[in-house]
């Protein structure tokens, strides 16, 4: 099915995002974290660095085992109806105009970024002792956010089979790099083809990607661990915890938003 003019404009917007430098939020975070990164190098013992990194990798590895995740599809349907979008199931939303679905998806951004920031600020006051508690909370919020945004476009991303797609979005959020965006959009294309043909999504099948997929949790952990360790810096822990969680959740929202819009467009073009 051909895209209309609005959808073609959104396709160009996604392509611009794909090839752009890191977001303004990401650039600001990189600048703000420079003195914190230096302080972490001075005060964080190697065993704490390893423990935080291992905690992130361990949580991401559980995505293999999760049979049901954290969002309630009924909430998405109810909110859609409040916005005048008739739907009985999440899949029904695919028949709605994308600009209406964009509004529905954006409505989930603020509540999740604020919730993550509050969690990071609260655990940040406990320094190193509470970092371990903050990591699963942060990823649970962000996993739910990805699912909520996917559902807004009619794609119920439930179950461990969607791990490759979820990890690719997390990788974009953590790194902000163009290669991560390229990989995420390739994964999106595979998912869109599965939805369009009523097939089970299994992720990309190339050996190269499977090997890389095993390394993605390690790369996400490597990027995020240094930021989270800023919570151990005396007097700065709460502010750093809130800021890091806000940054990561904002980047997750942006990456999921662009990827799910791309999935909607790819799906439509395959009909």
N, C-alpha and C positions, 0 to 999 in steps of 0.2 A: 504494500500500500504506500502511495506517495505521501510525503510530508507536506503539510500546508506551510504557508509563509511564516507563521509564528514558530512552528517547529523547526523550520530551516534556520531561523534566527537563533534559536536555542542551540541547535547543532553547532553553529559558528561560535557561540559563547562557550560551549564545552570544549571546542578545539582550541580556543584562545587560552582557556584554563589549563588544558593539557600541556601546552608549550610555554606557559608563563613561568616566571621566577616564583619563588615562595611568596605566600600571601603577606599582606601588610601585618597581620597578627603574628605570623611566623617571624618576619623580619624584626618586628618590635621585640618579640620574645628573645630572639638571638642577641639583640643589643642589650636588653635588660639583664640577661643571664651572664654576661661576661664576667662581672666582678664576683658573682655567686659561684660560677665555675671555678674561678681561681681559689676562692675560699674553700670549696669542696676539696680541691686538690691538696689543700693544706691540712684539713681536719678530718677527712673521711678515711678510716682505715680500710685497707684492701678487702678484708673479710666482709665489711659492710657493703662495699660495692658489689662483691660477688653475691651476697645474700639478696640484695635488691634486684639485681639482674636475674638471678635464679627464680625469684618470686614472680617476676613478670613472665618469664618463659614458661614457668609451671602453670600459671593461670591460662595463658594462651594455648597450651597443650591440651587443656581440658575441653577446649572446643571440639575435640575429636569425640568426646564421650557424652556431650550434652545432647539429650534427646529432645528436650523442650527448653526454650530459653525464656527471656524475661518480659516480653511485651504482651499486652492483651489486645487481640485483634478487634474485640468488641468496642474498645475505646476508640480505635481508629474509625470504625464504621459510624459510631455515634457522633464523633466530631465531624465527619464528612457530611452526615445528614444535617447537622446544625449549619453547615456552610452551603446547604442546598445541593449536595451531591448525592443522588439516590444510589444506594448500594446495599445489597444483602450480604455480600461476602467481600473480602479484600480484593479478590480477582475482578469483581465488577468495576472497581475504580479504574481499570485500564481503559474503559470505554469513555472516560471523562476527558475534557480538554486539559492539556498539560499545564496551561497557565493556572487553572483552578487547582490542579494537583500540586503545583509549586507553592501556592499559598498554604495549602494543607500541610505540606512538608515543613515549611518554614515555621509553622506554629509550634513545632516541637523543639526548635533550637534553644530558645532562651531558658525554658524551664530546666533543661538538662545541663546547660553550661553553668547556670546558677547553682544547681544541686551539686555538681561536681566541684565547683569552687568552694562552696560551703564545707563539703567533705574534706577537701584538701586543706582549707584553713584550719578546721578543727583538729585534724590529725597532725598538721604541721606544728601545732603548739606542743605536741608530745615528742618532737624531734625524731631521732632514729627509732625509738621504741614503737612508734605508731605508723611508720612508713609501710610496714608489712600489712597492716590493716587497711591502709588507704589504697593499695594496688588493686585488690579484687573489687573494692567499691568503685574505683575509677573505671575499670574495664567493664564492670557490670552496667554502669550507667551508659557507657559508650556503646556497648553491644546492644542494649535496648534502643538507643538512639538510631543505630544503623537499621535495626529491624523496623522501627516506627517509620523511618523515612522510606524504606523499601515498600512497606505496606501502603503508604500514601500513594504510591504509583501503581498499586495493584499486584505487588510481588511479595508473597508471604515467605520471608527468608527464614524458615524454621528448620532446625535440625542440623546435625553435624555435617551433612553433605555440603552446606554452604560455607564451611570453614575457609576454603580458598578465597572466596569472594570477600568474606569478613576480614581475613588477614590482609588482603591486598588493600582494603580501605584503611585499616589500622596503619599499614606501612606508609601510605600516603600521608596520613595525619602526623605520624612521627617524624618522617623524613622531609616532607614537603618537596621532594625532588621530582624532576621530570620523568626519570626512568620509572619511579614508583607509580606515577600517574599513568604512564604508558602501559605498564603491566596490569594495573587495575582495570583500565578500559578494555584491554584484551580479555580479561576474565569476565568483564561485563558482557562482552559480545557473545561469549560461550553461554553464559546464563540466559541471555535474551533468546538465543537460538533454541535452547531447551524449552523455555516457556512458550515460544511461538509454535513449536512442534509437539507440545504436550509430552515432552520427554523428561526423564529424571536428570537433573543437573548433577554432573559428576566432576566439575572443574576441568581445567585444561588437561589434556592427556599426554602431552609431550614429556619425555623423560627429563628434559632440561628444566621445565617448570616444576615438575614434581620434586626434583632435587632442590631447586631454589625455594620452593614452598616450605621445605623442612628447615630452611635457614631463616625464613622471614621472622619467626618469633625471636630469634637471637638478635636480628638486626633492629627490631622494634625495641627490645630490651636494652640494647647497647645505646640507642638514642635517648630513650626515656629515663633510663636509670640515673644518668648524670643529672638530669633535671630534678628528679625526685630527691636525689641526695642533697639538693639545696635546702631541704627541710631540716637538715642537721645543723645548719649554720646558726650559731647563737643569735637570738633576737630577730632573725629573718625568717624562721621556719614557717610561721603561719602565713606570712605574705607570699613566700615562695610556693608553699603548698597550694594556696588558692590560685595563684597566678599560673602555675604549671598545669593544674587541672582545668582551669578555664581555657588556656591555650590549646591543650590537647583535645578537649571536647569541642571547641570551636572548629579546629582543623578536621576533626572527625565529621562534624555536621556538614562542613563545606565539601569534603571528599565524598561522603555518602550522597549528598544532594546532587552533585555533578554526575556521579556514577549511576545513580538510580534514574536520573533524567535521561542519561545516555542509554540505559537499559530499556526504558520506555520507547525511545525513538528507534533503537535497533529492533526491538520486538515488533513495532508497528510496521517498519519497512519489510519485515519478513512475512507479513500476512498476505 
